[in-house]
């Protein structure tokens, strides 16, 4: 299973290309370096939530849409591992960020 950063980066790249932007054009629109956009798209850098908001707005999608990954086959151990990863990611995060992530997840699951 691909790492979540790789999946997120691939979705950003996919949506950027749909919007017919080069990495340079997107970088200029969101006031980031081209290298940073490249790192994000390759899953080598985790963007801040505010950065994701700016990227999503620039390419004309909602933030939650960047997390709509293609379904993969899963088994029980994969689900347990995924839940553990999610909890570890949220551990010690400020309540405001946890509520923001929860709202994104709700939107994603309501769209299915």
C-alpha positions as MATLAB code, in Angstrom:
seq = 'XXXXXXXXXXXXXXXXXXXXXXXXXXXXXXXXXXXXXXXXXXXXXXXXXXXXXXXXXXXXXXXXXXXXXXXXXXXXXXXXXXXXXXXXXXXXXXXXXXXXXXXXXXXXXXXX';
ca = [
       0.000    0.000    0.000;
       1.334    3.388   -0.955;
       2.141    5.870    1.773;
      -0.540    8.509    2.420;
       1.858   11.301    1.456;
       2.453    9.604   -1.888;
      -1.292    9.235   -2.428;
      -1.921   12.860   -1.457;
       0.878   14.028   -3.729;
      -0.474   11.972   -6.617;
      -3.957   13.468   -6.099;
      -2.548   16.999   -6.035;
      -0.624   16.298   -9.217;
      -3.702   14.752  -10.856;
      -5.890   17.744   -9.988;
      -3.156   20.221  -10.965;
      -2.935   18.618  -14.389;
      -6.737   18.642  -14.744;
      -6.576   22.380  -14.025;
      -3.889   22.587  -16.745;
      -1.267   24.119  -14.479;
       2.417   23.397  -14.532;
       4.194   23.030  -11.218;
       5.644   26.483  -11.841;
       2.207   28.032  -12.344;
       0.800   26.381   -9.222;
       3.843   27.421   -7.183;
       3.375   31.018   -8.282;
      -0.365   30.995   -7.472;
       0.179   29.661   -3.939;
       3.432   31.518   -3.264;
       5.592   28.412   -2.820;
       8.756   27.245   -4.515;
       8.564   24.885   -7.473;
      10.839   22.499   -5.577;
       8.411   22.395   -2.650;
       5.483   21.622   -4.971;
       7.576   18.819   -6.459;
       8.382   17.399   -3.024;
       4.687   17.420   -2.110;
       3.659   15.733   -5.366;
       6.292   13.010   -4.907;
       5.148   12.372   -1.325;
       8.461   13.550    0.120;
       7.039   16.522    2.032;
       3.921   16.826    4.188;
       2.226   20.164    3.557;
       0.612   22.171    6.340;
      -3.190   22.265    6.308;
      -3.166   25.949    5.328;
      -0.908   25.048    2.399;
      -3.378   22.350    1.338;
      -6.164   24.931    1.482;
      -4.206   27.286   -0.777;
      -3.347   24.493   -3.227;
      -6.948   23.236   -3.340;
      -8.293   26.742   -3.916;
      -5.752   27.405   -6.662;
      -6.640   24.237   -8.584;
     -10.376   24.592   -7.994;
     -11.155   21.698   -5.669;
     -12.198   21.288   -2.057;
      -9.513   20.126    0.383;
     -11.319   16.870    1.116;
     -11.223   15.977   -2.589;
      -7.442   15.705   -2.356;
      -8.015   12.796    0.033;
     -10.331   10.833   -2.249;
      -7.907    8.042   -3.049;
      -8.677    5.081   -5.261;
      -9.918    2.113   -3.280;
      -7.455   -0.688   -2.664;
      -8.093   -4.190   -1.469;
      -7.868   -4.356    2.306;
      -7.901   -7.016    4.949;
      -8.491   -6.825    8.704;
      -4.811   -6.340    9.593;
      -4.599   -3.478    7.080;
      -7.596   -1.818    8.736;
      -6.102   -2.209   12.213;
      -2.837   -0.754   10.999;
      -4.624    2.138    9.302;
      -6.563    2.971   12.469;
      -3.362    2.855   14.499;
      -1.629    5.170   11.992;
      -4.533    7.617   12.187;
      -4.521    7.671   15.985;
      -0.751    8.156   16.129;
      -1.024   10.998   13.638;
      -3.677   12.748   15.725;
      -1.961   12.132   19.056;
      -0.925   15.393   20.767;
      -2.402   17.550   17.995;
      -4.339   20.638   19.032;
      -8.118   20.112   19.291;
      -8.709   22.648   16.502;
      -6.648   20.546   14.059;
      -8.366   17.320   15.142;
     -11.792   18.901   14.562;
     -10.631   20.115   11.127;
      -9.458   16.616   10.140;
     -12.685   15.118   11.510;
     -14.720   17.513    9.356;
     -12.711   16.496    6.274;
     -13.281   12.809    7.017;
     -17.018   13.359    7.497;
     -17.232   15.093    4.125;
     -15.307   12.299    2.441;
     -17.519    9.554    3.892;
     -20.761   11.423    3.201;
     -19.829   11.613   -0.507;
     -19.666    7.819   -0.874;
];
